[in-house]
C-alpha cells in the first residue's frame, strides 16, 4: 500500500513508472507501518495527507515517534516467553533506535511501563542504523561476561515509515520502497534459563569492519522535514567485494557455518552476499523470508532473521555454528558468531 501511496503522490508519469519498476524488484510483498496514512481504504491521516505536497516537519514526526515507540516496544517484549517472571530479574536495559529521540527516553518509558527495578542499569544505542542490534548484543555480552547474575533486556524499535519523504531521486525511491516499521526484543543472560522453544546458544565472537570507500553511500541526516536517507546502489557491490576478505581476516571459512542470519538490507545486498561467498540462496531462506514479509526495518531486522533461524533449533546439534551479519552507515559491517550448546 505504501508503494501505491508513493505513486499517487506524484503526477509525473516517469516517476510513477520508476517507482513501479523498483517496487517490483525489491523482493518485498508487504511492510508494516504504525500509520494508517498509507492505507488506501481510509481517508484519515496522522502525518501524510493524500492531497497535500507539503512535507511534515521534524517536530510532527518526533511526536508520532514518541506516541508509538513505547507501544511497539512493549508488544515485542511481551512476546518473550515467561517475560512476566523474567522481568523481575532484569539487571540491565539496552534500547536501540535510529528513527526517533525524546527525553526522558524510551528506556525510562519501558522501565516505568514494565515496572522494572528503578535501579536497572540502562544504556542506549542511537542513530547507528541497521547493524545496531549486533552492537547492542556485543554490549550485553560484555555485561554478561563481567557479571555472573546479569540479565540484559535489549529492545530494538524503529519507525522508519514516519520518515517517508515525497522525493523522487534514485536514492529516495529505493529507501521509500524498502523500509518498514518493526520492533524486536531479546534477553541475554549470564546464566541462561531453560525454555521450551529454543535450544541454548552461546555467543562466541563479534567482529567489525568499516568500509571507508562507502562513507557516503549509506547515510542518515536530520533535517527540518524529518530524517533524510542516503542509500545508493553501490552498497551491495561494496559488501560483495569486502565480505570474503573480512572473513579471511578473522580466519573463518564459509564452509564452517551451518546457519546464516544475514540482515536483508535489500534484495541485491542479499543476492550479492550469497554470490560473494558462493552460497546457495537456500541457505539464506530466513533472510529472504523476512525481507518478503517485513522489508528492511533497520535495527530489529537481523533479530527477526535470527529468530527464524532459531526456530529450526530442534534439529540442531551441539556445536553447529550460526553467523549473523548486518550493515550500516559508514559503510560498516557488524558480525556475530554463535554456537548451539
Buried (B, 14 or more C-beta within 10 A) or exposed (E): EBBBBBBEBBEEEEBBEBBBEBBEEBBBEEBBBBBEBBBEEEEEBBBBEEEEEEBBEBEBBBBBBBEBBBEBBBEBBEEBEEBEEBBEBBBBBBBBBBBBBEEEBBBBBBBEEBEBEEEBBBBBBBBBBBBBBBBBBBBBBEBBEEBEEBBBBBBBBBBBBBBBBBBBEEBBBBBBBBBBBBBBBBBBBBEBEEEEEBBEBEBEBBBBBEBEEBEEBBBBEEEEBBBBBBBBEBBBBBBBBBBBEBBEEEEBEBEEBBBBBBBBBBBBBBBBBBEBBEBEEEBBBBBBBBBBBBBBBBBBBBBBBBBBBBEEBEEBEEEBBBBBBBBBBBBBBBBBBBBBE
